[in-house]
């Protein structure tokens, strides 16, 4: 009896360890972050290494219409009333839990940092509209601010210890920051003297133009790798996500084995894993159309995140906005009920390889014989 029970136990252990590797391609679990109160929609923008997430929740028809900034931590979503409810926006969360965004009052829109409920308004560049969009581990903040003369445009800025500096432009009227790394290097986009738009890198001393066909830069990691979207000459039908690494440009391609017309990269972690969205073909009334699907780029290939989750979940992942060091991914999609909700993807433990399973099976057989 004891031997039979032992045999059942080791058989179950072997099945759990090896069946997933043999039959499954599920690499992420999906968590529906829900919404605040009875809001029908939510969007998650960024996640830090502790798994704390920021985003917005509300009743509008697009992210721009959303109200109610939120933070999601320890399994629950809570509002940030200190940011003024629908008057506030959040864009990023630091590794120490500081939240950056903006708050609106009678005097305009102001860039802010929220540190545990204590809100600090950052000095801008003289105008009445400023936003903070990224923060690094030492507390440096990147953002965008209008100048004192609104017709003069808006510029990217860097705030260090409460002091804001104007990062300038690439010759045009406007620039905007989108990301920062722990070295204080900032990326974004800027108008050029010929009214074009180009991605930039602020290297701590000056704003440097990235290659001219790199239209936007969305994020920079601590290895100085930059991601965004570019218009490649051989991709006339749309823009492609790219990775810029030490002067080398990598076209990340598109979904549907490269046949999708567009893709856009939003974030990159220090492992070089990139997330964003790309076009995937769908059949619409007998013709082919496209819808956006969230993607993960790793090890030289772009993957549709919808192929890496359990299809039985009912989720359709639309856009991935952020990825942290442990590989957790946030964004938004449509859940089983068809509601547009923020999601969290968490990597599942890697299953045993076939070789490892074979060795494990031999060991279990020996243990079983000894137990008889």
C-alpha positions as CSV (number, residue, x, y, z in Angstrom):
1,X,0.0,0.0,0.0
2,X,2.8,2.4,1.0
3,X,4.6,1.7,-2.3
4,X,1.5,2.2,-4.4
5,X,0.9,5.6,-2.7
6,X,4.5,6.6,-3.1
7,X,4.2,5.7,-6.8
8,X,1.2,7.8,-7.2
9,X,2.9,10.8,-5.5
10,X,6.1,10.6,-7.7
11,X,4.0,10.2,-10.8
12,X,2.1,13.3,-10.0
13,X,5.3,15.2,-9.3
14,X,6.7,14.1,-12.7
15,X,3.5,15.1,-14.5
16,X,3.4,18.6,-13.0
17,X,7.1,19.2,-13.8
18,X,7.1,17.9,-17.3
19,X,3.7,18.0,-18.9
20,X,3.8,21.8,-19.2
21,X,7.1,21.6,-21.1
22,X,5.8,19.0,-23.4
23,X,2.4,20.4,-24.3
24,X,2.1,24.0,-23.2
25,X,3.2,27.4,-24.5
26,X,1.6,29.4,-21.7
27,X,4.4,31.7,-20.5
28,X,2.4,34.3,-18.6
29,X,-0.5,34.5,-16.2
30,X,-3.0,37.4,-16.7
31,X,-4.2,39.5,-13.9
32,X,-7.2,41.8,-14.6
33,X,-6.4,45.0,-12.6
34,X,-10.0,46.0,-12.7
35,X,-11.1,49.6,-12.4
36,X,-11.9,52.3,-9.8
37,X,-15.5,52.2,-8.5
38,X,-17.7,51.4,-11.5
39,X,-15.5,52.8,-14.2
40,X,-15.7,50.7,-17.4
41,X,-12.1,51.2,-18.6
42,X,-8.6,51.2,-17.2
43,X,-5.1,51.5,-18.7
44,X,-1.8,50.5,-17.0
45,X,1.3,52.5,-18.1
46,X,4.4,51.5,-16.1
47,X,5.5,49.0,-13.5
48,X,8.5,49.1,-11.2
49,X,10.6,46.1,-10.1
50,X,8.5,45.7,-6.9
51,X,5.4,45.2,-9.1
52,X,3.8,48.5,-8.3
53,X,1.8,49.8,-11.2
54,X,0.4,53.2,-12.3
55,X,-2.3,54.0,-14.8
56,X,-5.7,55.6,-15.2
57,X,-9.3,54.5,-14.8
58,X,-12.5,56.2,-16.0
59,X,-15.5,56.5,-18.2
60,X,-14.1,58.1,-21.4
61,X,-13.7,56.5,-24.8
62,X,-9.9,56.8,-25.0
63,X,-6.9,57.1,-22.7
64,X,-7.0,60.9,-23.2
65,X,-10.5,61.0,-21.7
66,X,-9.7,59.0,-18.7
67,X,-10.0,60.3,-15.2
68,X,-8.8,59.0,-11.8
69,X,-5.1,58.2,-11.7
70,X,-4.4,55.0,-9.8
71,X,-1.6,52.9,-8.2
72,X,-1.9,49.1,-8.1
73,X,0.0,47.4,-5.3
74,X,-0.3,44.2,-3.2
75,X,-3.2,43.0,-5.3
76,X,-5.5,46.1,-5.1
77,X,-6.1,49.3,-7.0
78,X,-6.5,52.6,-5.2
79,X,-7.1,56.1,-6.3
80,X,-4.7,59.0,-5.8
81,X,-7.0,61.8,-4.5
82,X,-4.0,63.9,-3.7
83,X,-3.6,64.4,-7.5
84,X,-7.0,66.0,-7.8
85,X,-9.1,63.1,-9.1
86,X,-10.0,63.7,-12.7
87,X,-7.6,66.7,-12.7
88,X,-4.6,64.5,-12.3
89,X,-2.5,62.2,-14.6
90,X,0.2,59.7,-13.8
91,X,2.8,58.5,-16.3
92,X,5.5,56.5,-14.4
93,X,6.5,55.0,-11.0
94,X,10.1,55.0,-9.7
95,X,11.9,52.1,-8.1
96,X,11.3,53.7,-4.7
97,X,7.6,54.1,-5.3
98,X,7.6,57.8,-6.3
99,X,4.8,58.6,-8.9
100,X,5.3,61.3,-11.5
101,X,2.6,63.0,-13.5
102,X,0.6,66.2,-13.5
103,X,-2.1,68.0,-11.7
104,X,-4.4,70.7,-13.0
105,X,-5.7,73.8,-11.2
106,X,-7.0,77.3,-12.0
107,X,-3.5,78.4,-13.0
108,X,-2.7,75.6,-15.4
109,X,-1.3,72.1,-15.5
110,X,1.8,71.4,-13.3
111,X,4.4,68.6,-13.3
112,X,4.4,66.8,-10.0
113,X,6.0,64.0,-8.0
114,X,3.8,62.1,-5.5
115,X,5.9,60.5,-2.7
116,X,3.6,58.5,-0.5
117,X,0.8,61.0,-0.7
118,X,3.1,64.1,-0.4
119,X,2.8,66.0,-3.7
120,X,5.6,68.3,-4.8
121,X,5.0,70.6,-7.8
122,X,8.1,70.8,-10.0
123,X,9.3,74.2,-11.4
124,X,8.7,74.4,-15.1
125,X,10.1,76.5,-17.9
126,X,7.8,79.5,-17.4
127,X,4.6,78.4,-19.0
128,X,1.3,77.1,-17.7
129,X,1.4,73.5,-18.9
130,X,4.0,71.1,-17.6
131,X,4.0,67.3,-17.2
132,X,6.5,64.8,-15.6
133,X,6.8,61.5,-17.5
134,X,9.7,59.5,-16.1
135,X,11.9,59.1,-13.0
136,X,15.1,57.3,-12.3
137,X,16.4,55.6,-9.2
138,X,18.1,58.7,-7.8
139,X,15.0,60.8,-8.3
140,X,15.9,62.7,-11.4
141,X,12.7,63.5,-13.4
142,X,12.2,64.1,-17.1
143,X,9.2,65.9,-18.5
144,X,7.9,68.6,-20.9
145,X,7.1,72.2,-20.2
146,X,5.7,75.1,-22.2
147,X,7.9,78.2,-22.3
148,X,6.8,81.6,-20.8
149,X,5.7,82.7,-24.3
150,X,3.3,79.9,-25.4
151,X,4.0,80.7,-29.1
152,X,7.6,79.8,-28.4
153,X,6.6,76.2,-28.0
154,X,7.4,73.5,-25.4
155,X,10.7,71.9,-24.4
156,X,11.9,68.7,-22.7
157,X,13.3,69.3,-19.2
158,X,15.3,67.5,-16.6
159,X,14.7,68.1,-12.9
160,X,17.5,67.2,-10.5
161,X,17.0,67.9,-6.7
162,X,14.3,70.4,-7.5
163,X,16.2,72.3,-10.2
164,X,14.8,72.2,-13.7
165,X,16.9,72.7,-16.8
166,X,15.8,73.2,-20.4
167,X,17.1,70.5,-22.6
168,X,16.4,72.6,-25.8
169,X,15.5,71.2,-29.2
170,X,17.1,69.9,-32.4
171,X,16.6,73.2,-34.1
172,X,12.8,73.4,-34.2
173,X,10.3,75.0,-31.8
174,X,9.3,71.9,-29.7
175,X,10.7,68.9,-27.9
176,X,9.2,66.4,-25.5
177,X,10.8,63.9,-23.1
178,X,9.6,60.3,-22.8
179,X,12.2,58.4,-20.8
180,X,15.2,58.5,-18.5
181,X,17.7,56.0,-17.2
182,X,19.8,55.9,-14.0
183,X,22.6,57.9,-15.5
184,X,20.3,60.8,-16.1
185,X,20.2,60.4,-19.8
186,X,16.9,61.4,-21.4
187,X,15.2,60.4,-24.6
188,X,12.3,61.9,-26.5
189,X,11.4,63.6,-29.7
190,X,12.0,67.0,-31.2
191,X,11.2,69.2,-34.1
192,X,14.1,70.0,-36.4
193,X,14.9,73.2,-38.2
194,X,13.2,71.9,-41.4
195,X,9.9,71.2,-39.4
196,X,10.6,67.5,-39.3
197,X,10.4,65.2,-36.2
198,X,13.4,63.3,-34.9
199,X,14.2,61.2,-31.8
200,X,16.9,62.6,-29.4
201,X,19.2,61.5,-26.6
202,X,20.3,64.0,-23.9
203,X,23.6,62.5,-22.8
204,X,24.0,64.6,-19.7
205,X,25.6,67.5,-21.5
206,X,23.7,68.2,-24.7
207,X,20.8,67.0,-26.9
208,X,22.0,64.7,-29.6
209,X,19.9,63.7,-32.7
210,X,19.5,60.0,-33.3
211,X,19.5,58.9,-37.0
212,X,17.0,60.9,-39.0
213,X,14.5,58.1,-39.7
214,X,14.1,57.3,-36.0
215,X,11.0,59.4,-35.4
216,X,10.3,58.8,-31.8
217,X,12.2,57.4,-28.8
218,X,10.0,56.0,-26.0
219,X,12.4,54.6,-23.4
220,X,16.1,54.1,-22.5
221,X,17.4,51.4,-20.2
222,X,20.5,51.4,-18.1
223,X,22.6,49.8,-20.9
224,X,21.9,52.9,-23.0
225,X,19.6,50.9,-25.3
226,X,16.8,53.0,-26.8
227,X,13.5,51.9,-28.3
228,X,10.7,53.7,-30.2
229,X,9.3,53.8,-33.7
230,X,10.9,54.6,-37.1
231,X,10.0,54.9,-40.7
232,X,12.3,52.6,-42.6
233,X,12.4,53.0,-46.4
234,X,11.6,49.4,-47.0
235,X,8.4,49.7,-44.9
236,X,6.3,52.1,-46.8
237,X,3.0,51.1,-45.3
238,X,3.8,52.0,-41.7
239,X,6.3,52.5,-38.9
240,X,8.3,49.8,-37.2
241,X,9.5,49.4,-33.7
242,X,13.3,49.7,-33.4
243,X,16.1,49.1,-30.9
244,X,19.1,51.5,-31.0
245,X,22.1,50.1,-29.3
246,X,25.6,51.6,-29.4
247,X,25.0,53.2,-32.9
248,X,23.5,50.0,-34.3
249,X,19.8,50.1,-35.4
250,X,17.8,47.0,-35.2
251,X,14.4,46.9,-36.9
252,X,12.3,44.8,-34.6
253,X,9.9,43.9,-37.4
254,X,6.2,43.3,-37.1
255,X,3.8,40.6,-36.1
256,X,2.3,37.9,-38.3
257,X,5.8,36.6,-39.2
258,X,6.7,40.1,-40.4
259,X,3.7,40.7,-42.6
260,X,2.0,43.2,-40.3
261,X,2.3,46.8,-41.6
262,X,3.3,48.5,-38.3
263,X,4.7,48.1,-34.8
264,X,5.6,50.5,-32.0
265,X,7.9,50.0,-29.0
266,X,7.1,51.6,-25.7
267,X,9.5,50.2,-23.1
268,X,12.6,48.1,-22.6
269,X,14.1,46.5,-19.5
270,X,17.8,45.9,-18.6
271,X,17.6,42.4,-20.2
272,X,16.8,44.0,-23.5
273,X,13.2,42.8,-23.6
274,X,11.0,45.2,-25.5
275,X,7.2,45.6,-25.3
276,X,4.7,47.6,-27.4
277,X,2.0,46.9,-30.0
278,X,1.9,45.7,-33.6
279,X,-0.7,45.2,-36.3
280,X,-2.2,41.7,-36.7
281,X,-4.4,40.6,-39.6
282,X,-8.1,39.9,-38.9
283,X,-10.9,39.0,-41.3
284,X,-13.4,41.8,-41.6
285,X,-16.5,41.2,-43.8
286,X,-14.6,39.0,-46.2
287,X,-11.6,41.3,-46.4
288,X,-8.4,41.6,-44.4
289,X,-8.1,44.3,-41.8
290,X,-5.7,44.8,-38.9
291,X,-6.0,45.2,-35.2
292,X,-3.4,46.1,-32.6
293,X,-1.9,43.2,-30.5
294,X,0.6,43.6,-27.6
295,X,4.0,42.2,-28.4
296,X,7.2,41.1,-26.6
297,X,10.5,41.2,-28.4
298,X,13.3,39.0,-27.0
299,X,16.2,36.9,-28.3
300,X,15.9,38.4,-31.8
301,X,12.2,37.7,-32.3
302,X,8.9,39.5,-31.9
303,X,6.1,37.5,-30.2
304,X,2.4,38.2,-30.0
305,X,1.7,38.2,-26.3
306,X,-1.7,36.7,-27.0
307,X,0.1,33.5,-28.1
308,X,2.0,33.4,-24.7
309,X,-1.1,33.3,-22.4
310,X,-3.8,30.7,-21.8
311,X,-6.3,31.2,-24.6
312,X,-9.0,30.0,-22.3
313,X,-8.6,33.2,-20.3
314,X,-10.7,35.1,-22.9
315,X,-8.2,38.0,-23.0
316,X,-7.2,39.9,-26.1
317,X,-4.1,41.9,-25.2
318,X,-4.1,45.2,-27.2
319,X,-1.0,47.2,-26.1
320,X,1.9,46.6,-23.7
321,X,3.2,49.8,-22.2
322,X,5.7,48.8,-19.6
323,X,8.0,45.9,-18.5
324,X,10.1,45.7,-15.4
325,X,13.3,43.9,-14.5
326,X,11.6,40.6,-13.4
327,X,9.8,40.5,-16.8
328,X,6.3,41.5,-15.6
329,X,4.4,43.4,-18.3
330,X,1.5,45.9,-18.1
331,X,-0.8,47.4,-20.6
332,X,-4.5,47.1,-21.6
333,X,-6.7,44.8,-23.5
334,X,-10.2,43.3,-23.6
335,X,-11.1,40.7,-21.0
336,X,-13.6,37.8,-21.2
337,X,-16.5,40.2,-20.8
338,X,-15.2,42.4,-23.6
339,X,-14.4,45.3,-21.2
340,X,-11.2,47.3,-21.8
341,X,-9.1,46.8,-18.7
342,X,-5.6,47.2,-17.5
343,X,-3.7,43.9,-17.3
344,X,-0.6,42.5,-15.5
345,X,1.3,39.6,-17.1
346,X,3.5,37.6,-14.8
347,X,6.0,35.0,-16.1
348,X,5.2,31.5,-15.1
349,X,8.1,29.2,-13.9
350,X,10.0,27.8,-16.9
351,X,9.0,24.1,-17.4
352,X,11.6,21.4,-17.4
353,X,13.3,20.6,-20.7
354,X,12.8,17.1,-22.2
355,X,16.3,16.1,-21.1
356,X,15.7,17.2,-17.5
357,X,12.4,15.4,-17.5
358,X,14.1,12.2,-18.6
359,X,16.7,12.3,-15.9
360,X,14.0,13.1,-13.3
361,X,12.0,10.1,-14.5
362,X,15.0,7.8,-14.0
363,X,15.6,9.1,-10.5
364,X,12.0,8.7,-9.6
365,X,12.0,5.1,-10.8
366,X,15.0,4.3,-8.6
367,X,13.3,5.9,-5.6
368,X,10.1,3.9,-6.3
369,X,12.0,0.6,-6.5
370,X,13.7,1.4,-3.1
371,X,10.3,2.2,-1.6
372,X,8.9,-1.3,-2.5
